[in-house]
Amino acid sequence: MKLVSYNIQYGFGSDGRYDLERIARIVDGAEVIALQEVERFWKRSGLDDQPAILAGLLPRYHHVYGPAFDMDASAVVAGRVINRRRQFGTMLLSLRPISWSRLHVLPMRRMIDPLNTRNAALECLIESDCGPIRFLSLHLAHVGVAERLEQIDYLLQQHDRAETDGGPWSGRDDEPERNWTNDEPEPASPAAAIWLGDFNCEAGSAEYLRIVGQAPYHPGARYAGGFSDAMTRDPAAPGEVYTHVKMISGVLRRRQLDHCFVSSALKPRVRSVHAAHGEVASDHHPLWIDIDLESAA
């Protein structure tokens, strides 16, 4: 199964061109697509409804959109309100049905300077051949470490509660005539999870270590119930995989800000991870993951 995570910078490429069609061409073919920085009704993108456009360009996919924030973008024309909500968030598309989804609006610190924006993680339950898995398309704060650590702690707490909290509903329906459950079994909410997105941090950072755990004597350690980096890193080849290139203080920096973290039990199923460095459809490069989710454990 191929997964891809891509911060699409609301459709604007590193060449300055706005083009959602090339975004769709790049990600088409993955079984699960996690997108970040997808927006609706912004002036900079021509008031486009990007989730609807992307869904139309990728008609084979089920999709869910999760706005991190929602603001008024309505207009009054001939005395009639045209209701529009200016939104910015994450999106997840899947060739398989998305059984349920929920949006986690992440902690945010109010800033004086510079600009800070609300972030979110979109969680979707998808059935694979090796069982149900919770996929998250997420985007962490770009401003600072402290805020990202708060967001990661929040997500880890939600992860720890996934099985006990359950999905959209649980328990016995004592009013079957109302058909609350559509005669379906209780939705799964498993421990198995895959986090895909723009984490705005690099391997070895405080945020990265908060996710994978600190194991200085055993770098390959996998904590039960925790997460592992999908990538098997080669210490002799730092920077081999990078997803963002930017001039910082006069120095060209190649950084991997986009990651895939998998439940530690899934780590042996990962076959490969690579970034498509040749793509210019965004200021980020798409991160591709090949993982075996087609066979029973």
N, C-alpha and C positions, 0 to 999 in steps of 0.2 A: 504494500500500500504506500502510495506517495502522498506526502503532506507538504504544504508550502505555507510559509509565513511571509507576509509582505506588507511593509509600511508604504502605502502608495502616495503619501504626501498630497492627498486630495486631488490626485490625477496629474500633478505637475512634475515633469521629469527634470533631471539634472541639466537638460538642454533647454529648459524654460518652456517647453511645449506642454499644453494641456491635452491629454489624450487618454480617455478611459478604454478605448478599443484596444490599444496596445497592452494596457494592464491586463485585460481579459485574455488576450492571446498568450501572454506570458504564463499565466497561472492555469489556463485550461489544460485539463488532463490529470491534474492532481485529484486524489480522491477526497481530500479535505483541504480547503483553502481558508486560511486565517488572514484577514485584512485589517489593517489599522489606518487611522486618519481618513475615514470615509465620512462624507458630509452630505447634508441636504440643505438646499436653498440658501447658499452663500453667494454673495455678489462676486467674489473672486473666481468662482467656478460657474458663473452665468446662471445662478439660481437653479442649477441642475439638481435633480433628485438622484444622487449617485447610487444608492442601494438599488433603486428601481432600474436604473440604466445598466448597472453591472449584472443584475439578475436577468435582464433581457439579453445581454450579450453572452450569458452563460446559461442557456435555457435547460440544460440537462441537470442542473444543480438545485437541490433544496437550499434555502438560505434563511438566515435570521440576521437582523440588524439591531445593534445595541447602542443607543446614543448616550454618551457620557454627560452631555448637557443639552438642554432644550430651551430655546428662546424664541420670542415672537419674530416672525418674518411675514406677517400677514399684510394684506393690502385691501383697500376698499375701491372697488371699480363699479361705477354706476349705482352706488348705494348698496352694493352687495359685498359682503366680506369674503375675500379669498383667503382661506385659512392656511397658513404655512408655518411650519416650525423650523427654525434654524437649528440644525443638529450637527453633532460631530462625535464620532465614536468608532466602534469596531464592528466587523461583519464576519460571519462564518458561513461558508458554503460547503455542501457535501453531496456526493453522488448518492449516498444512502440517506434515507429519511432521518430527520432530526427529531428524536422522540419528544424532547422538551428542551426548553432553554430558560435561563434566568440571567439577569444583569446584576453585576456587582459594581456599584458606584464606589470608587475608592476614596480613602481619606485624602484630604487636600489641605494645604496650608495657605492661608491668605497672604499674598505678597504685596509689599510696597513697590519693589523693583527687583527683578524684571517681571515681565508678563508670566503669569502662571495660569494653567487651565485645568479643568476637571478631567479626570481619567476614569476609565472603566474596564472591566473584564467581562466578556460575554461567555457564558458557560453553556455548552450544548451537549446533550446526551446522544451518542450515536452507537448503534449496535454494530459490533464487528464480529467476525467469525470466531474470535477468541473471547467474546463476551462484550458487555456494554462498557463504554469508556466515556468519561467526561472530558471533552475538549474545551479548552479556553483560548479565546483570541483576546489578548490583553495588551495594554499600552500603559507603561509606568511613567511617572513624572519626569520631565526633562530638567527640572530646576536643581534638585539637590538630593544628596544621599539620604538625609534624615527622612524626607518625605517618601522616598522609594522604600526605605526600610519599614515605615509605617504601613505602606500599601502591601508589601510582601507579608508582613505579619498578619494583616487582615486576611489575605488570601490563604495563608497557611492555616489560620484558625477555621476558615470556611471549609478547607480541604479536610481537616481533622474531624469536622462535624458532618461530612457528607453522608456517611452511612447512617448515622443516628438521626439526622434531620430528615433524610429521605428526599424524594422528589416533589412534584407539584401536589400530590395528595397521598394519603396513607390511611390505613384502617378499613373497617367494614362499613359498607354503605347500608345504613338501616332505613333508607328511603329509596328503594330500587325504582319506584315509579318515576322518580325525578331523573334517573339515569345520569347521575353525576359522573360516573366512571366510564360511560360508553361501553359497559360490559367488558372492560379491559382489566388486566391484572395491575397491581400496584406498580407504578413506574420505578425502574431501577435507579439507584443512586450509589454507584459503586466507589470503592477506594481507588480504582484504576483511573488515572487522569493523565492528560498530556497538555502542557502549557506551551502555547505558541505566541510569539509576539515581539514587540519592541520593548525591551527591558531597560533601555537607556543606561546600561552598565556593561562592563567587560568581565571576562573570566578572571577570577581571583579577587574581585572587588568585594566590599563588605556585603553588598546586596546579593551578589552571586553566591557567596558562602552562606548567607542566611537561608538560601533556597536548598543548596545541596548538602549543607552541613560542613563543619570544619573537621577534616580528617588529615592532619599534616603528616602522619606516619604511614597512612594507607590512602594514597590519592584516589584509588579506585574503589574505595569503600562505598557500600550502598546501604543506607539506613532503611530498615523495614518501615513501611508507611511513609517514607520520605520521597525525595525526588533526586534524580540523577540527570546530569547533562547528557543529552542524546549523543553528543559528539564525544568520540574518544580522542583526547587531545595529545598531540605530539609535542613535548616540551622543547624538542630541538627545532621545531618549525613554528615559532610564535608569529601570529598575524597571518598565517596561511589562509585562514578563512576570515574574511571581513565582510561586513554588510553596510558600512557607512564610511564615506570618504569626505573629509572636511579640512580646510585650512584653519589651523588653530595657532594663534600667536606666530604666524609666519611659517609654521611647519605643517606639511601635509600629513594628516593622521588617517590611517586605515584602522578602523575599529569594528569589532563584532559587538553591535548593540542589540542585535536580534538573535533570539535563542529558541531552542526547543528543550524543555525539561519534561522528563517522563517519570511516572511512578517507577520506583527503583526495580520493581518486579518486571517491568517492561523493558528495561535497559538491554538485556541480552537479545531482544528482538530487533534492535536497531541495526540496519545494514550499512547505512551511509548517511552522511550529512555534508552538504556543500552549498556554497553561495554562487549565484549566477552573476559573476562580476561584470559581464559584458552588457548587462541591461542598464538603460538610462531612463526608463519610464518614471523613475522616482529618484529622490536623493538617497534612498536605501536600495540595497540589492535583495532580491528574494532569497530566502533560505529554504532549501529543499531537504526533506528527510525521507529516506526509504526505510520503512519499518514493516516487519512481518506481523500483520494482524489477521492473517487469513487462516491460520491453523490453530487448533486447540493446544493448550499448554501441555 
